[in-house]
Amino acid sequence: MSSAEHIKITVENIEDSRLPQVDFSNLKFGQFMSDHMLVANFDNGKWENVKIVPYGDLSISPSMSALHYGQAIFEGIKAYKFPDGRVSIFRPDKNWERFNRSASRLCMPEVPQEIFLDGLKQLLSLDKDWVPNQEGTALYIRPFMFATEAALGVHPSKSYTFAIITCPVGAYYSKPISLKVETNYVRASEGGVGFSKNAGNYALSLYPTQLANNQGYDQIMWTDAKEHRFIEEAGTANLIFRIGDSIITPHGETILHGVTRRTIMELAEKWGFKTEQRLVSVQELIDGIESGEVSEAFAAGTAATVTHIDRIGFNGTDYTLPPIENREFSNKVLNYLNELRYGRIDDPFGWNFII
Ligand SMILES: *Cc1c(COP(=O)(O)O)cnc(C)c1O
């Protein structure tokens, strides 16, 4: 990590908290931002001017390179409130590591632990009352970085802004989703940037997703760029299947390595399931649904944790998966993760990062 001795974070408190304006019983995703944000600038080869300030607009140059050439990355993390009122962030160290892998791929500077993790902790201790406490709710945390050099030349920017904003999110009652196997458009290719959480990965997914929506599917099941033969991800979440007695997640360098996917695979292994990270072909999945070998399929990500999949469309035919209530592993893992993240059971793994 870049040298970060003596990074000082200055704090400017908000005068009037906006908290009284928030209706916690009716939260829409990303609607109310918490009172404070963390902002840091990278310039002349180092991080400086690290501060926590009231949430508000940033001023940018029209020639700022992120707007033109897309050096922009982000993370998504959640914090939960324990029954005793303590606030806990789920595995943010993994997001920090991934953020810096994304940064390296896009020629952006790494963000030191003192700013990303210690800064986040300080931000949340200030805004801890923004963490909702009803079942299913959380504080969504969005760290991000973008290139700020005001110059139209194509080269890695010399300056960057890193920021963390947060917002309370309501209970996510995840309905089962339908997926269309995508055999025309591509999310990521070998040698590309699919493994990194960069803004462009989302921009390119919007149009194919819109087409799939128009055909009656909620999301896309992405396949490999060369042959469209192997399964990669579901929309912007990872995929996990139960095939026979194995818990299986697609493998490959184009896949974004989700913290939720990793967590669920670690739990599966601990619980004595056979686990595999390997290529899964569309044909294997379709044959397995028809034979009954594929008993569970879900998308895994920070937003919904586990989103059951009930229907998969491939080449004009729809394949229906077994009823949700029969899905032993997916329901068990979702329930366990809820208990753990809300601090209602012991945390034997050290995954809860308590403020
Ligand atoms: C963020 C993301 C995921 C899920 O990662 P988590 O760390 O579990 O939230 C999966 N796929 C893509 C493309 C993503 O951007």
PDBQT file of the ligand as one rigid body, heavy atoms in Angstrom, charges set to zero:
ROOT
HETATM    1  C1  LIG A 401     -20.589  -5.839  -6.974  1.00  0.00    +0.000 C 
HETATM    2  C2  LIG A 401     -20.751  -6.956  -7.942  1.00  0.00    +0.000 A 
HETATM    3  C3  LIG A 401     -21.016  -8.283  -7.538  1.00  0.00    +0.000 A 
HETATM    4  C4  LIG A 401     -21.283  -8.670  -6.090  1.00  0.00    +0.000 C 
HETATM    5  O1  LIG A 401     -20.227  -8.430  -5.248  1.00  0.00    +0.000 OA
HETATM    6  P1  LIG A 401     -20.468  -8.332  -3.657  1.00  0.00    +0.000 P 
HETATM    7  O2  LIG A 401     -19.111  -8.021  -3.129  1.00  0.00    +0.000 OA
HETATM    8  O3  LIG A 401     -20.971  -9.641  -3.203  1.00  0.00    +0.000 OA
HETATM    9  O4  LIG A 401     -21.462  -7.246  -3.436  1.00  0.00    +0.000 OA
HETATM   10  C5  LIG A 401     -21.077  -9.265  -8.511  1.00  0.00    +0.000 A 
HETATM   11  N1  LIG A 401     -20.929  -8.979  -9.823  1.00  0.00    +0.000 NA
HETATM   12  C6  LIG A 401     -20.700  -7.713 -10.251  1.00  0.00    +0.000 A 
HETATM   13  C7  LIG A 401     -20.544  -7.466 -11.704  1.00  0.00    +0.000 C 
HETATM   14  C8  LIG A 401     -20.603  -6.671  -9.336  1.00  0.00    +0.000 A 
HETATM   15  O5  LIG A 401     -20.372  -5.429  -9.774  1.00  0.00    +0.000 OA
ENDROOT
TORSDOF 0
